[in-house]
Amino acid sequence: MKIKKNDKVKILSGKDRGKSGKVLQVLPAQKKASIEGLNLSIKHLRPQKSGEKGQRIEFPAFMDASNLAVICPKCGQSGRIGYQIIKAEGQPEKKLRMCKKCQEIID
């Protein structure tokens, strides 16, 4: 999955289309991500004790990674992410993320 925690992403589809935010949590096995302050869902909680009131809690729900585009920190545009393998002498190869528009390394 090409999206990581703390990336800035733009939402491509859904009720918050066009908005951007920071990734809070990623579930790579399910290809889902949670974005700060966006795609909010409401959870109703019953009162636990007598005399207490119930609550409505808003929390950012997970959304599919295919509906997100990473915003490049160098050029500031949203777009696709590719990989580049860098070889250094005496060290193992590193696979780094790269912006397809400006060809800059993100990691």
Biotite code that builds the C-alpha atoms (Angstrom):
import biotite.structure as struc

atoms = struc.array([
    struc.Atom([0.000, 0.000, 0.000], chain_id="A", res_id=1, res_name="MET", atom_name="CA", element="C"),
    struc.Atom([1.422, 3.365, -1.015], chain_id="A", res_id=2, res_name="LYS", atom_name="CA", element="C"),
    struc.Atom([-0.215, 5.431, 1.756], chain_id="A", res_id=3, res_name="ILE", atom_name="CA", element="C"),
    struc.Atom([1.505, 5.707, 5.134], chain_id="A", res_id=4, res_name="LYS", atom_name="CA", element="C"),
    struc.Atom([0.669, 7.243, 8.501], chain_id="A", res_id=5, res_name="LYS", atom_name="CA", element="C"),
    struc.Atom([1.157, 11.064, 8.656], chain_id="A", res_id=6, res_name="ASN", atom_name="CA", element="C"),
    struc.Atom([0.893, 11.460, 4.844], chain_id="A", res_id=7, res_name="ASP", atom_name="CA", element="C"),
    struc.Atom([-1.225, 14.346, 3.590], chain_id="A", res_id=8, res_name="LYS", atom_name="CA", element="C"),
    struc.Atom([-3.909, 12.974, 1.254], chain_id="A", res_id=9, res_name="VAL", atom_name="CA", element="C"),
    struc.Atom([-6.731, 14.299, -0.908], chain_id="A", res_id=10, res_name="LYS", atom_name="CA", element="C"),
    struc.Atom([-10.086, 12.509, -1.025], chain_id="A", res_id=11, res_name="ILE", atom_name="CA", element="C"),
    struc.Atom([-11.115, 11.633, -4.587], chain_id="A", res_id=12, res_name="LEU", atom_name="CA", element="C"),
    struc.Atom([-14.657, 10.343, -3.963], chain_id="A", res_id=13, res_name="SER", atom_name="CA", element="C"),
    struc.Atom([-17.294, 10.194, -1.262], chain_id="A", res_id=14, res_name="GLY", atom_name="CA", element="C"),
    struc.Atom([-19.069, 12.774, 0.866], chain_id="A", res_id=15, res_name="LYS", atom_name="CA", element="C"),
    struc.Atom([-15.810, 14.682, 1.573], chain_id="A", res_id=16, res_name="ASP", atom_name="CA", element="C"),
    struc.Atom([-14.577, 14.731, -2.049], chain_id="A", res_id=17, res_name="ARG", atom_name="CA", element="C"),
    struc.Atom([-11.948, 17.414, -2.716], chain_id="A", res_id=18, res_name="GLY", atom_name="CA", element="C"),
    struc.Atom([-10.924, 17.867, 0.927], chain_id="A", res_id=19, res_name="LYS", atom_name="CA", element="C"),
    struc.Atom([-7.493, 16.992, 2.255], chain_id="A", res_id=20, res_name="SER", atom_name="CA", element="C"),
    struc.Atom([-6.166, 15.878, 5.607], chain_id="A", res_id=21, res_name="GLY", atom_name="CA", element="C"),
    struc.Atom([-3.528, 13.905, 7.477], chain_id="A", res_id=22, res_name="LYS", atom_name="CA", element="C"),
    struc.Atom([-3.645, 10.104, 7.707], chain_id="A", res_id=23, res_name="VAL", atom_name="CA", element="C"),
    struc.Atom([-4.149, 8.944, 11.305], chain_id="A", res_id=24, res_name="LEU", atom_name="CA", element="C"),
    struc.Atom([-4.168, 5.179, 10.890], chain_id="A", res_id=25, res_name="GLN", atom_name="CA", element="C"),
    struc.Atom([-3.626, 2.658, 8.091], chain_id="A", res_id=26, res_name="VAL", atom_name="CA", element="C"),
    struc.Atom([-4.859, -0.925, 7.753], chain_id="A", res_id=27, res_name="LEU", atom_name="CA", element="C"),
    struc.Atom([-2.623, -2.352, 4.979], chain_id="A", res_id=28, res_name="PRO", atom_name="CA", element="C"),
    struc.Atom([-4.229, -5.816, 4.950], chain_id="A", res_id=29, res_name="ALA", atom_name="CA", element="C"),
    struc.Atom([-7.660, -4.279, 4.253], chain_id="A", res_id=30, res_name="GLN", atom_name="CA", element="C"),
    struc.Atom([-6.270, -1.376, 2.145], chain_id="A", res_id=31, res_name="LYS", atom_name="CA", element="C"),
    struc.Atom([-8.044, 1.238, 4.280], chain_id="A", res_id=32, res_name="LYS", atom_name="CA", element="C"),
    struc.Atom([-6.989, 4.503, 5.920], chain_id="A", res_id=33, res_name="ALA", atom_name="CA", element="C"),
    struc.Atom([-8.457, 6.918, 8.465], chain_id="A", res_id=34, res_name="SER", atom_name="CA", element="C"),
    struc.Atom([-8.104, 10.694, 7.815], chain_id="A", res_id=35, res_name="ILE", atom_name="CA", element="C"),
    struc.Atom([-8.101, 13.329, 10.544], chain_id="A", res_id=36, res_name="GLU", atom_name="CA", element="C"),
    struc.Atom([-11.401, 15.262, 10.691], chain_id="A", res_id=37, res_name="GLY", atom_name="CA", element="C"),
    struc.Atom([-12.840, 13.730, 7.500], chain_id="A", res_id=38, res_name="LEU", atom_name="CA", element="C"),
    struc.Atom([-15.319, 10.925, 6.731], chain_id="A", res_id=39, res_name="ASN", atom_name="CA", element="C"),
    struc.Atom([-16.791, 11.333, 10.215], chain_id="A", res_id=40, res_name="LEU", atom_name="CA", element="C"),
    struc.Atom([-19.199, 8.721, 11.541], chain_id="A", res_id=41, res_name="SER", atom_name="CA", element="C"),
    struc.Atom([-21.397, 9.002, 14.614], chain_id="A", res_id=42, res_name="ILE", atom_name="CA", element="C"),
    struc.Atom([-21.522, 6.375, 17.344], chain_id="A", res_id=43, res_name="LYS", atom_name="CA", element="C"),
    struc.Atom([-24.311, 6.496, 19.923], chain_id="A", res_id=44, res_name="HIS", atom_name="CA", element="C"),
    struc.Atom([-23.466, 5.514, 23.484], chain_id="A", res_id=45, res_name="LEU", atom_name="CA", element="C"),
    struc.Atom([-26.092, 4.563, 26.049], chain_id="A", res_id=46, res_name="ARG", atom_name="CA", element="C"),
    struc.Atom([-25.882, 6.003, 29.546], chain_id="A", res_id=47, res_name="PRO", atom_name="CA", element="C"),
    struc.Atom([-23.973, 3.680, 31.886], chain_id="A", res_id=48, res_name="GLN", atom_name="CA", element="C"),
    struc.Atom([-25.361, 4.923, 35.212], chain_id="A", res_id=49, res_name="LYS", atom_name="CA", element="C"),
    struc.Atom([-28.802, 6.209, 36.150], chain_id="A", res_id=50, res_name="SER", atom_name="CA", element="C"),
    struc.Atom([-29.056, 9.984, 35.833], chain_id="A", res_id=51, res_name="GLY", atom_name="CA", element="C"),
    struc.Atom([-26.311, 10.070, 33.194], chain_id="A", res_id=52, res_name="GLU", atom_name="CA", element="C"),
    struc.Atom([-27.016, 11.200, 29.640], chain_id="A", res_id=53, res_name="LYS", atom_name="CA", element="C"),
    struc.Atom([-26.298, 9.282, 26.483], chain_id="A", res_id=54, res_name="GLY", atom_name="CA", element="C"),
    struc.Atom([-23.667, 10.580, 24.073], chain_id="A", res_id=55, res_name="GLN", atom_name="CA", element="C"),
    struc.Atom([-23.013, 10.911, 20.373], chain_id="A", res_id=56, res_name="ARG", atom_name="CA", element="C"),
    struc.Atom([-19.351, 10.454, 19.525], chain_id="A", res_id=57, res_name="ILE", atom_name="CA", element="C"),
    struc.Atom([-17.970, 11.496, 16.134], chain_id="A", res_id=58, res_name="GLU", atom_name="CA", element="C"),
    struc.Atom([-14.916, 9.638, 14.898], chain_id="A", res_id=59, res_name="PHE", atom_name="CA", element="C"),
    struc.Atom([-13.085, 9.410, 11.555], chain_id="A", res_id=60, res_name="PRO", atom_name="CA", element="C"),
    struc.Atom([-14.144, 6.185, 9.844], chain_id="A", res_id=61, res_name="ALA", atom_name="CA", element="C"),
    struc.Atom([-11.852, 4.162, 7.599], chain_id="A", res_id=62, res_name="PHE", atom_name="CA", element="C"),
    struc.Atom([-12.108, 4.631, 3.848], chain_id="A", res_id=63, res_name="MET", atom_name="CA", element="C"),
    struc.Atom([-10.694, 2.667, 0.955], chain_id="A", res_id=64, res_name="ASP", atom_name="CA", element="C"),
    struc.Atom([-7.201, 3.618, -0.174], chain_id="A", res_id=65, res_name="ALA", atom_name="CA", element="C"),
    struc.Atom([-8.344, 3.709, -3.820], chain_id="A", res_id=66, res_name="SER", atom_name="CA", element="C"),
    struc.Atom([-10.362, 6.843, -2.973], chain_id="A", res_id=67, res_name="ASN", atom_name="CA", element="C"),
    struc.Atom([-7.264, 8.713, -1.747], chain_id="A", res_id=68, res_name="LEU", atom_name="CA", element="C"),
    struc.Atom([-4.378, 10.449, -3.503], chain_id="A", res_id=69, res_name="ALA", atom_name="CA", element="C"),
    struc.Atom([-1.157, 11.399, -1.714], chain_id="A", res_id=70, res_name="VAL", atom_name="CA", element="C"),
    struc.Atom([-0.215, 15.092, -1.817], chain_id="A", res_id=71, res_name="ILE", atom_name="CA", element="C"),
    struc.Atom([3.489, 15.481, -2.592], chain_id="A", res_id=72, res_name="CYS", atom_name="CA", element="C"),
    struc.Atom([5.273, 17.564, 0.081], chain_id="A", res_id=73, res_name="PRO", atom_name="CA", element="C"),
    struc.Atom([7.723, 18.926, -2.534], chain_id="A", res_id=74, res_name="LYS", atom_name="CA", element="C"),
    struc.Atom([5.430, 20.097, -5.372], chain_id="A", res_id=75, res_name="CYS", atom_name="CA", element="C"),
    struc.Atom([2.156, 20.306, -3.401], chain_id="A", res_id=76, res_name="GLY", atom_name="CA", element="C"),
    struc.Atom([0.116, 18.473, -6.039], chain_id="A", res_id=77, res_name="GLN", atom_name="CA", element="C"),
    struc.Atom([-1.910, 15.329, -5.538], chain_id="A", res_id=78, res_name="SER", atom_name="CA", element="C"),
    struc.Atom([-1.057, 12.471, -7.792], chain_id="A", res_id=79, res_name="GLY", atom_name="CA", element="C"),
    struc.Atom([0.207, 8.953, -8.119], chain_id="A", res_id=80, res_name="ARG", atom_name="CA", element="C"),
    struc.Atom([3.057, 7.405, -6.190], chain_id="A", res_id=81, res_name="ILE", atom_name="CA", element="C"),
    struc.Atom([5.745, 5.193, -7.675], chain_id="A", res_id=82, res_name="GLY", atom_name="CA", element="C"),
    struc.Atom([8.746, 3.384, -6.273], chain_id="A", res_id=83, res_name="TYR", atom_name="CA", element="C"),
    struc.Atom([12.443, 3.892, -6.891], chain_id="A", res_id=84, res_name="GLN", atom_name="CA", element="C"),
    struc.Atom([15.141, 1.447, -5.801], chain_id="A", res_id=85, res_name="ILE", atom_name="CA", element="C"),
    struc.Atom([18.333, 3.112, -4.591], chain_id="A", res_id=86, res_name="ILE", atom_name="CA", element="C"),
    struc.Atom([21.572, 1.172, -4.393], chain_id="A", res_id=87, res_name="LYS", atom_name="CA", element="C"),
    struc.Atom([24.385, 2.374, -2.112], chain_id="A", res_id=88, res_name="ALA", atom_name="CA", element="C"),
    struc.Atom([27.806, 0.787, -1.848], chain_id="A", res_id=89, res_name="GLU", atom_name="CA", element="C"),
    struc.Atom([28.148, -1.494, 1.148], chain_id="A", res_id=90, res_name="GLY", atom_name="CA", element="C"),
    struc.Atom([24.465, -1.141, 2.070], chain_id="A", res_id=91, res_name="GLN", atom_name="CA", element="C"),
    struc.Atom([21.349, -3.065, 1.032], chain_id="A", res_id=92, res_name="PRO", atom_name="CA", element="C"),
    struc.Atom([18.976, -1.714, -1.607], chain_id="A", res_id=93, res_name="GLU", atom_name="CA", element="C"),
    struc.Atom([16.264, 0.692, -0.453], chain_id="A", res_id=94, res_name="LYS", atom_name="CA", element="C"),
    struc.Atom([12.820, 0.939, -2.005], chain_id="A", res_id=95, res_name="LYS", atom_name="CA", element="C"),
    struc.Atom([11.595, 4.535, -1.648], chain_id="A", res_id=96, res_name="LEU", atom_name="CA", element="C"),
    struc.Atom([8.342, 6.227, -2.646], chain_id="A", res_id=97, res_name="ARG", atom_name="CA", element="C"),
    struc.Atom([8.492, 8.791, -5.446], chain_id="A", res_id=98, res_name="MET", atom_name="CA", element="C"),
    struc.Atom([6.073, 11.419, -6.806], chain_id="A", res_id=99, res_name="CYS", atom_name="CA", element="C"),
    struc.Atom([5.166, 10.658, -10.425], chain_id="A", res_id=100, res_name="LYS", atom_name="CA", element="C"),
    struc.Atom([4.725, 14.368, -11.293], chain_id="A", res_id=101, res_name="LYS", atom_name="CA", element="C"),
    struc.Atom([7.922, 15.975, -9.954], chain_id="A", res_id=102, res_name="CYS", atom_name="CA", element="C"),
    struc.Atom([10.052, 12.791, -9.694], chain_id="A", res_id=103, res_name="GLN", atom_name="CA", element="C"),
    struc.Atom([11.093, 13.730, -6.115], chain_id="A", res_id=104, res_name="GLU", atom_name="CA", element="C"),
    struc.Atom([11.564, 11.109, -3.404], chain_id="A", res_id=105, res_name="ILE", atom_name="CA", element="C"),
    struc.Atom([8.924, 11.393, -0.660], chain_id="A", res_id=106, res_name="ILE", atom_name="CA", element="C"),
    struc.Atom([10.402, 9.201, 2.106], chain_id="A", res_id=107, res_name="ASP", atom_name="CA", element="C"),
])
